[in-house]
Amino acid sequence: MDDLFYDMIFKRKSFHLFRNVKEKISKEEIAKIEDFIKKIELSDNLELEVKTINKGQEYVGTGTEVIIYEKTHKIKIQEYECVVLGDINGDGKITPADYVNIKNHIMNISYLKDLKYEAADVDKNKNITPADYVRVKNHIMNVKLIDA
């Protein structure tokens, strides 16, 4: 499964002059928060905090916040939000719940916005279409996994 990649996009929330980080990390490396944290290298004067949508959540998902602080004075240096393609509800997994969210958006039953919209736009064409719906369904059914 080393060739399975999730596309993690960190969206800058503050206006500091740091560049956005975009990195491809294998599903196994990124799924668990503890493994995700180990992959991030910081200088000695910085520390990292990861906040998930659900308390006690084990996986990095859409909406997970990554905050970098200066250690001595606890000054917030940078804040990012994660988008995991296909993970609309933010639990870090691609499940039938995500599939239903896309279906409901396409059928105008409910509407996705912001990070959830980005996570649902699996083909990254700036629109949520039946193609995204099919890609999530195929991922769930192990027909074809979502990759970056």
C-alpha positions as CSV (number, residue, x, y, z in Angstrom):
1,M,0.0,0.0,0.0
2,D,3.0,2.3,-0.2
3,D,1.7,3.8,-3.4
4,L,-1.6,4.9,-1.8
5,F,-1.4,8.7,-1.2
6,Y,-3.6,11.2,0.5
7,D,-3.4,14.8,-0.5
8,M,-2.9,16.8,2.6
9,I,-3.3,20.5,2.0
10,F,-2.6,22.9,4.9
11,K,-4.6,26.1,4.5
12,R,-3.1,29.1,6.2
13,K,-5.4,30.7,8.8
14,S,-3.1,33.5,9.9
15,F,-1.4,36.1,7.8
16,H,2.3,35.5,8.6
17,L,4.7,35.2,5.7
18,F,5.1,31.4,5.8
19,R,4.5,29.4,2.7
20,N,1.7,26.8,2.6
21,V,2.9,23.2,3.0
22,K,1.6,20.7,0.5
23,E,2.9,17.2,0.9
24,K,2.0,13.7,-0.2
25,I,2.2,11.2,2.6
26,S,1.1,7.5,2.4
27,K,-2.1,6.5,4.1
28,E,-0.4,4.5,6.7
29,E,1.9,7.4,7.7
30,I,-0.8,10.0,7.9
31,A,-3.8,8.1,9.3
32,K,-2.8,8.2,12.9
33,I,-2.2,11.6,14.6
34,E,0.9,10.3,16.5
35,D,2.5,9.2,13.2
36,F,1.6,12.4,11.5
37,I,3.2,14.4,14.3
38,K,6.4,12.4,13.9
39,K,6.7,13.3,10.2
40,I,6.8,17.1,11.0
41,E,10.2,18.5,11.6
42,L,10.4,21.7,13.6
43,S,13.4,23.7,14.9
44,D,14.2,23.4,18.6
45,N,12.5,26.6,19.5
46,L,9.1,25.6,18.1
47,E,6.4,23.2,19.2
48,L,3.4,21.7,17.6
49,E,-0.3,21.2,18.6
50,V,-2.8,19.2,16.6
51,K,-6.5,19.8,17.2
52,T,-9.1,17.4,15.7
53,I,-12.8,18.1,15.1
54,N,-13.9,15.3,17.5
55,K,-12.4,15.0,21.0
56,G,-10.2,11.9,21.2
57,Q,-10.1,11.4,17.5
58,E,-7.3,9.0,16.4
59,Y,-6.9,10.1,12.8
60,V,-6.0,13.3,11.0
61,G,-9.0,14.3,9.0
62,T,-10.5,17.3,7.1
63,G,-10.6,20.2,9.6
64,T,-7.8,19.0,11.8
65,E,-5.8,22.1,12.9
66,V,-2.0,22.1,13.1
67,I,-0.7,25.0,15.2
68,I,3.0,25.9,15.5
69,Y,4.0,27.8,18.6
70,E,7.3,29.4,19.8
71,K,8.2,27.4,22.9
72,T,9.4,30.0,25.3
73,H,6.6,32.5,25.1
74,K,3.9,30.3,23.7
75,I,3.4,32.7,20.7
76,K,1.4,31.3,17.9
77,I,3.6,31.3,14.8
78,Q,1.4,29.6,12.2
79,E,-1.9,27.8,12.0
80,Y,-3.0,25.4,9.3
81,E,-6.2,23.4,8.5
82,C,-6.0,20.0,6.9
83,V,-8.0,18.7,3.9
84,V,-8.1,15.0,3.3
85,L,-9.6,14.2,-0.1
86,G,-12.7,12.1,0.3
87,D,-13.0,12.7,4.1
88,I,-15.9,15.1,4.2
89,N,-17.0,14.6,7.8
90,G,-13.4,15.0,9.2
91,D,-13.0,11.7,11.0
92,G,-9.9,10.9,9.0
93,K,-11.5,7.9,7.2
94,I,-13.3,7.7,3.8
95,T,-16.6,6.0,4.7
96,P,-20.2,5.7,3.4
97,A,-21.0,8.8,5.5
98,D,-18.7,10.8,3.2
99,Y,-20.3,9.3,0.1
100,V,-23.8,10.4,1.4
101,N,-22.5,13.9,2.0
102,I,-21.4,14.2,-1.6
103,K,-24.7,12.7,-2.9
104,N,-26.7,15.1,-0.8
105,H,-24.8,18.1,-2.1
106,I,-25.2,17.0,-5.7
107,M,-28.9,16.4,-5.2
108,N,-29.3,19.9,-3.4
109,I,-30.4,18.3,-0.2
110,S,-27.6,19.9,1.8
111,Y,-24.6,22.0,0.8
112,L,-20.9,21.6,1.5
113,K,-18.7,24.6,1.9
114,D,-15.2,25.6,2.8
115,L,-13.0,22.6,3.8
116,K,-15.7,20.1,3.4
117,Y,-16.3,21.3,-0.2
118,E,-12.5,21.0,-0.9
119,A,-12.5,17.4,0.6
120,A,-15.5,16.4,-1.6
121,D,-13.9,17.8,-4.8
122,V,-11.8,14.7,-5.1
123,D,-10.8,15.4,-8.7
124,K,-9.8,18.9,-7.8
125,N,-11.7,20.7,-10.6
126,K,-13.3,23.2,-8.2
127,N,-16.7,21.6,-8.6
128,I,-18.4,18.7,-6.8
129,T,-19.8,16.5,-9.5
130,P,-21.0,12.9,-9.9
131,A,-17.4,12.0,-10.8
132,D,-16.3,12.9,-7.2
133,Y,-19.2,10.8,-5.9
134,V,-18.1,7.8,-8.0
135,R,-14.5,8.2,-6.9
136,V,-15.4,8.1,-3.2
137,K,-17.8,5.1,-3.8
138,N,-15.0,3.3,-5.7
139,H,-12.6,4.0,-2.9
140,I,-15.0,2.6,-0.3
141,M,-15.6,-0.5,-2.4
142,N,-11.8,-0.9,-3.0
143,V,-12.3,-0.7,-6.8
144,K,-9.9,2.3,-7.2
145,L,-8.4,4.1,-4.3
146,I,-8.3,7.9,-4.1
147,D,-4.8,9.2,-4.7
148,A,-3.2,12.6,-4.9
